[in-house]
Amino acid sequence: QEPFSGRILIDGIDCLDDPRQIHNRLGYLADSFGLYEDLSVRQCLTYVAWAQGCLENETDRLVNTAAERLDITERMEQKAGALSRGLKQRLAIAQSIIHQPEFLILDEPASGLDPDARFRLSNLLVRLKDDGMTLLVSSHILSELEDYATHTIVIRDGRIASQGPMDGANAATEDERLTITLVAADLRLDKVLSAGVGVSDVRLKGRTGHCRITGGEAARHDLLKSLLAAELAVVDFRVEDTRLRDTYMATLNGDSE
């Protein structure tokens, strides 16, 4: 089915004009990926390599390279069906890059993974990016994307509502969120935070306080000085990394239109 409008070019090649060349440059991992569970990891990778048209005399090298990149070399003789969810995810990604594509598309890659597997997946995607691969990841887990994303695209009603580099993701909101933690709960924290210049939305929970602050580094410096001058035992003072969430919510509220 042809698109209603627009074009997609990869390395200057139009996806509709020459799809076979695009397939050679592209890797794809679907949200609901399938594995031949009765085949071993090696057999799964070999099968996909042949399906991708890799040369027979290159297959062993490509299989071993993909397994090394995904850290599943020790699992080569195990059946795919016997792997954990996280290892199955690694095998599926290995299959998607067996032909060494330049561009990899992943749809909800962290779906169904436990926190440890998600952490490992994030590290893996960072390694692939550092190796020179371009990644396009569709995900609703915004905090996970902040671990490795360099640019963002927010799609609403089938159209691009916002796009840009991560460094500019705070453009939609001029303030920052702060977390301040004390050695022990102290009611004076609320008073000092509320009196801070540019500080708003102060919330306390036990020994931890949260607030918004405008004014950048200078404002944060002044607030920290006030906390220490009040002899509050500060053990943690940091900016919450909520760039993607702020950008996404601002886009949904129409602030970026």
N, C-alpha and C positions, 0 to 999 in steps of 0.2 A: 504494500500500500504506500503510495507516494504521499509525502507531507503536503499540507495545505499551502505552506509557504516556507521560504528560507532554504538554506543549504548547509550541509555538514561536510567540512573538509578536514582530512587528516593527511599531513605532509603534502598538502596541495591537491590531494586526490578526492574527488567528489564521491561520496558514499553510494549514490545512485548510479553514477556512470561506471564505476569499476568496483563493485562490492568484493570481489575476490581478493584484490590487492589490499582492501581495507581489512579483511579477515586475517591476513598475514601479519598485520600491524596491531591487531586488536585482541585483547583478552577480556573475557566476560565471566563474572560469577553471579548467578541469579540468587535471589533470596531463598528460593526452594531448590537448591542444587541436588542433583542426583549422582549417586555413586553405584557402581556395580559391586555390591557388598560381598559377593562370593569370590571376587578377584582379589589378589594381593595388591598391596600398594604399588609394587613394581609393575604388575600387569595393568593396573588402572592407568598409570602414567604412560606406559608403552602404547597402550591402545589409543589414548588421546593424541600422543605424538604422531602415530600413523594416521589418525583421522585428520590431523592438521596438515598432513602432507610432508612431514619431516622425512628426510632421507634415512634409509634403513641403516646406513653406516654411521649416521650421526645420532641415532636414537639412544643408545646407551649413555653417551655423553650428556645429552639433553635431559634424560631421566635422572641421572645422578646429580646434575647441576640443579635441577628444580627441587629435588629432595634435600639437597644441602641448604638451599636458600630458605626452605620452609622448615628445616631442622627435623626432618622425618626419616633420615637415612637409616636409623636403627629400626624403623618399622617396615622396611621394604618388603619383608616376607610375610607380614601379618595381613590377614584379610581385612578389607575396608570395613566390613560390617562389625568387626570386633573393636574398632577404634572408638575413643571417646568423642563427644560432640566437638570439642576443640580440635582434636587431631583430624577428624573428618573435615573440618573447616580448612585446616592447613592443606590436606590432600586436595580438596577442591580448588584452592588457590594455586597449588602446584600444577594442577591440570590446566588451569586457565593461563599459566605463564610458561607452559612446557615449550612453546614455540618461540619464546623470548620476545614477546610483543613490546612495543614501545609505549603502548597506551592500555591501561587496565581499568575496566569498569566493574565496580562492585555494588550490588544492591543489598542494603541492610546486612553487611558482613558480620555484625556482632549479634544478630538476632539469635536468641536462645543460648548464648554463651554465659557462663558464670563470670564473676568479677575477675578471677585470675586469668581465665581464657581471654577475656576482653583486653586485659593489660598486655598479654602476650601478643594478641592480634595487633594492637596499636604499635607495639615495638616492631613487629614484622612489617607493617605498612610504612613505617618510618625508614626501615632498612631498604625496602624496595624503592622508595622515593629517593633516598640517598644514592642508590645505584643508578639513578638516571631515569627511572620509569615514571611516567605521568599517570596519576591515579585520579579517577572520578568516582567518588563515593556518595551513594544515596543513603542517608541515615536520619532517624529521628532522635538518636542519642547525641544531643548537641555537645555534652561535656566530653564525650569520646572523640568527636571530630576536632575539638580544640587541641588534642594531643598531636595531631599531625597535619591538619589542613593549613594551606597557605592562602587559599581564596575560597569565597563562599558564593553560592547562588541560591536564592530563595525563590521558589516557584509557588505562585498562588493562582488558582483557577486556570491552570494550564499555561500561564505566562510568567516570564521572569519578572519578579517584583523588586528584587534587589540583587546586586552583584558587586564584588570588589575584593581587594586583598584583605587578609585578616588584620593587618596593621591598621586598617581604617574601619574595622568593625565597630569601634566605639563611636564613630561619627554620629550615629543616630542618637546617642545619649552622651551628654557632656560630663556627667558625673561618674563616680566610681563607687563601688561598694567595699567597705572595710570590715574586717573581722579583727576584734581585739580580745585577747584572752588574758586573764589575770591568774595569779597563783591560786587565789581563792575569791569567792564572790564578795563584791564590795559595792554598796549602794551609791557610793560617790561616783562610780563610773558613769551612771546615767546623767548626773549633774554636769560632769566635765564634758561629756560628749555633746549634750544638748546645748552647752554654752559655746561650742566650737564654731568658728567662722566657716560658713559654707556647709555645715553639717545638718542633715535632716534624716527623717525616718529612723530614729534611734530605737533599737530593740535589744532587750537584755534577756539572756537565758542562762541562769546559773552564773558562772564566772566569765561568760563570754558575751560580748556586746557586738551588735551589728549596726551599721549606719551607712548612709550615703554621704559623699563629700564632693564638693566642687572646688576647683582651684589647683588641681594637679599636685606636683611634688611639694610645692611651697606650703599648700594647705595641709598636706599630710605631715610635713615636718613640724608645723606650728601645733597641730593637734597632739602629736607625740610628745612635744615639749610640755604641753599642758598636762598631759597624763602623768609624766614623770615629775613635774613640779608639784603635783598633788600627791606625790609619793605613792601612786598606785603601782602595784607589783606586776608590770606588764611582762608577759612571757611570749606573746605572739602578737604581731601587728602586721597585717598584710592586706593587700588588695585582692578581692575575690575575682577570679578569672571568669567573668560572665559575658565576654564579648559577643559570642554567638547568640546566647539567649537574649541579650538586650537587642541585638540587631534583628533577630527573628521576631520578637514580640513587637518591636517598633514597626516592622514591616506589616505584620498582621493588623496593627492598629492604624495603618495608613500613614504613618509619620514619614515614610521614605518616598511617598509618591510626589 
